[in-house]
Amino acid sequence: MDPRDLGRAYAGGRLAIGVLLVLFPRLVMGGLAGGRAQMTPALVLVTRLLGVRDAILGAGTLAAIEDGDASAVRTWMTYGAVADGGDALATLLGYRHLPRLKRFGLLAMAAGGAATGGYLRTAPPAAT
């Protein structure tokens, strides 16, 4: 897969996850909270905030790729990689409190996102 296709998939996936988090916070995050019924209004709010963040990062990255602006792509990829790195750090800090069967997957997704964003920052997908 070339960097442009990988960049589109990375950004499109982030946008899709963001939209799902905003629209269906109980469904998406209920497993981490101990079930949908355990999703308090505060957890719903935080889930939606995270979703808005990811949707903006995904949409901005896609727009930069489509514009063919390598500098803007690098900037958006940096933002995404830093956000994912922060998510990985937060996951590590709360690791022992997360459900056993989900914690490694969460850490792998966050670290993988940070690594992918970092790679795409150095191999900007705007180049055709």
Backbone torsions as a table, in degrees:
resi	resn	phi	psi	omega
1	MET	NA	129.9	-180.0
2	ASP	-79.4	163.0	-176.0
3	PRO	-57.3	-33.8	-179.6
4	ARG	-65.4	-46.0	178.5
5	ASP	-66.0	-41.8	178.1
6	LEU	-63.7	-41.8	178.4
7	GLY	-62.1	-42.9	177.2
8	ARG	-63.0	-43.3	-179.8
9	ALA	-64.9	-43.3	178.9
10	TYR	-60.8	-49.9	-178.1
11	ALA	-70.0	-40.8	179.0
12	GLY	-65.2	-39.2	176.8
13	GLY	-64.2	-41.7	178.4
14	ARG	-63.8	-43.5	178.3
15	LEU	-61.4	-45.5	-179.7
16	ALA	-63.4	-44.6	178.2
17	ILE	-61.8	-42.4	178.5
18	GLY	-59.5	-45.3	179.6
19	VAL	-63.8	-42.4	178.4
20	LEU	-62.3	-40.6	179.1
21	LEU	-64.4	-36.9	179.2
22	VAL	-71.7	-45.5	-174.4
23	LEU	-80.4	-34.7	-174.4
24	PHE	-131.3	57.6	-174.2
25	PRO	-61.5	-37.9	-178.7
26	ARG	-68.0	-39.7	-179.7
27	LEU	-67.2	-47.0	-174.6
28	VAL	-73.0	-41.7	-173.9
29	MET	-102.4	-3.7	-177.8
30	GLY	-56.6	-34.7	-179.7
31	GLY	-63.9	-33.2	177.8
32	LEU	-77.2	-28.1	-176.1
33	ALA	-87.3	-6.2	-177.9
34	GLY	97.9	16.5	179.8
35	GLY	123.2	156.4	-178.6
36	ARG	-57.9	-34.3	-178.7
37	ALA	-67.0	-21.3	-179.6
38	GLN	-85.3	-3.6	-179.6
39	MET	-76.9	99.8	178.8
40	THR	-72.7	164.1	175.7
41	PRO	-56.3	-35.1	178.4
42	ALA	-66.3	-41.0	177.9
43	LEU	-67.2	-36.6	176.0
44	VAL	-61.9	-45.0	179.1
45	LEU	-59.9	-49.6	-178.6
46	VAL	-63.0	-38.8	177.7
47	THR	-62.1	-43.6	179.1
48	ARG	-67.2	-38.0	176.6
49	LEU	-59.9	-44.1	177.7
50	LEU	-62.5	-39.6	179.1
51	GLY	-64.0	-42.1	178.0
52	VAL	-62.2	-43.7	178.2
53	ARG	-56.5	-50.2	-177.6
54	ASP	-67.2	-37.7	178.7
55	ALA	-63.4	-42.7	178.8
56	ILE	-64.9	-44.8	178.9
57	LEU	-61.7	-42.3	179.2
58	GLY	-66.2	-45.6	-178.9
59	ALA	-65.9	-42.2	178.8
60	GLY	-63.7	-40.8	179.0
61	THR	-65.9	-45.1	177.9
62	LEU	-60.0	-43.1	179.8
63	ALA	-62.1	-42.6	179.3
64	ALA	-64.4	-39.9	178.1
65	ILE	-63.6	-46.4	-178.7
66	GLU	-65.6	-32.7	177.2
67	ASP	-72.8	-18.9	-178.9
68	GLY	74.7	22.1	-178.0
69	ASP	-93.4	97.1	-175.2
70	ALA	-60.0	-37.0	179.6
71	SER	-65.3	-43.8	178.3
72	ALA	-66.5	-38.2	177.8
73	VAL	-61.4	-45.0	178.0
74	ARG	-58.3	-42.9	-179.6
75	THR	-63.2	-49.4	-179.2
76	TRP	-64.9	-38.7	177.5
77	MET	-64.6	-36.7	176.9
78	THR	-63.1	-46.3	178.3
79	TYR	-57.3	-46.8	-179.3
80	GLY	-64.0	-43.2	-179.9
81	ALA	-64.3	-40.5	179.3
82	VAL	-66.9	-42.5	178.0
83	ALA	-61.0	-44.9	179.1
84	ASP	-66.8	-37.4	175.6
85	GLY	-62.7	-39.8	175.4
86	GLY	-63.9	-38.9	177.0
87	ASP	-64.0	-39.7	178.1
88	ALA	-64.0	-42.6	178.3
89	LEU	-63.2	-44.9	178.8
90	ALA	-62.1	-38.0	178.0
91	THR	-64.5	-43.3	177.6
92	LEU	-62.3	-41.1	-179.5
93	LEU	-64.4	-32.2	179.9
94	GLY	-106.5	11.1	-171.5
95	TYR	-48.9	-50.8	-174.5
96	ARG	-69.5	-15.3	-179.9
97	HIS	-94.7	-6.1	-179.4
98	LEU	-86.1	155.4	176.9
99	PRO	-56.8	133.5	-175.4
100	ARG	-51.1	-43.6	-175.0
101	LEU	-79.8	-4.2	-177.7
102	LYS	-114.9	-22.4	-171.4
103	ARG	-63.7	-42.3	179.6
104	PHE	-65.8	-40.5	178.5
105	GLY	-61.5	-41.5	177.3
106	LEU	-63.2	-44.7	179.4
107	LEU	-64.3	-42.3	179.8
108	ALA	-64.0	-40.9	178.5
109	MET	-64.0	-45.7	-178.1
110	ALA	-66.2	-47.5	-179.8
111	ALA	-66.2	-39.0	177.0
112	GLY	-64.0	-39.4	176.9
113	GLY	-64.6	-41.9	178.6
114	ALA	-63.5	-43.6	179.7
115	ALA	-65.4	-42.9	179.5
116	THR	-64.0	-46.2	177.7
117	GLY	-61.1	-40.8	177.6
118	GLY	-63.9	-42.8	177.1
119	TYR	-62.3	-47.1	-177.7
120	LEU	-68.4	-22.1	174.8
121	ARG	-67.5	-34.3	-179.4
122	THR	-88.2	-20.7	178.0
123	ALA	-122.7	70.3	-170.5
124	PRO	-56.4	128.4	-178.5
125	PRO	-74.0	2.2	179.6
126	ALA	-74.6	-26.1	-179.7
127	ALA	-68.7	135.8	-179.7
128	THR	-108.2	NA	NA
